[in-house]
Structure formats: structure tokens, C-alpha cells
């Protein structure tokens, strides 16, 4: 995955900032947004890696499926 679109890089930076902020401030909404951003990033990285490396793509998509379960747990335990 040599060249990624700009929106992937911007989303990654936003997710990192939200992760640091949610560590400093205990707000459940930021944790949910952070997990949702991670799901979007993992699915997009899996889609971009699909043609080049299937094992890496399956890994990204598997992590995104796990994060969907974590996101559902976070929403239902609010």
C-alpha cells in the first residue's frame, strides 16, 4: 500500500487526535466516535490492500469486524 488517498490520511489523524483526547477526558461519545473512525480506517485499508495482499486485507477486515462488535458493546452499555 504505497499511496493512499488524502481522506485516509486525514481520517487517521483525526482518529489519533480523538484517541488522545478520549484518554485525557472520559467522555463515552468520543470513545464511540474513535471506534467508528477505526472501523472506517480498517475497512478502507482492507479494501485498498485487497488486490495486492489478500492476507493483509483479511487481517484488516477481521479487525474491523471485531471493532464493530466493540462499537455495538459501547453503544449498548451507554
Secondary structure in CASP SS format (residue, H / E / C, confidence):
PFRMAT SS
TARGET T0000
AUTHOR 0000-0000-0000
METHOD secondary structure of the structure
MODEL  1
X C 1.00
X C 1.00
X C 1.00
X C 1.00
X C 1.00
X H 1.00
X H 1.00
X H 1.00
X H 1.00
X H 1.00
X H 1.00
X H 1.00
X H 1.00
X H 1.00
X H 1.00
X H 1.00
X H 1.00
X H 1.00
X H 1.00
X H 1.00
X H 1.00
X H 1.00
X H 1.00
X H 1.00
X C 1.00
X C 1.00
X C 1.00
X H 1.00
X H 1.00
X H 1.00
X H 1.00
X H 1.00
X H 1.00
X H 1.00
X H 1.00
X H 1.00
X H 1.00
X H 1.00
X H 1.00
X H 1.00
X H 1.00
X H 1.00
X H 1.00
X H 1.00
X H 1.00
X H 1.00
X H 1.00
X H 1.00
X C 1.00
X C 1.00
X C 1.00
X C 1.00
X C 1.00
X H 1.00
X H 1.00
X H 1.00
X H 1.00
X H 1.00
X H 1.00
X H 1.00
X H 1.00
X H 1.00
X H 1.00
X H 1.00
X H 1.00
X H 1.00
X H 1.00
X H 1.00
X H 1.00
X H 1.00
X H 1.00
X H 1.00
X H 1.00
X H 1.00
X H 1.00
X H 1.00
X C 1.00
X C 1.00
END
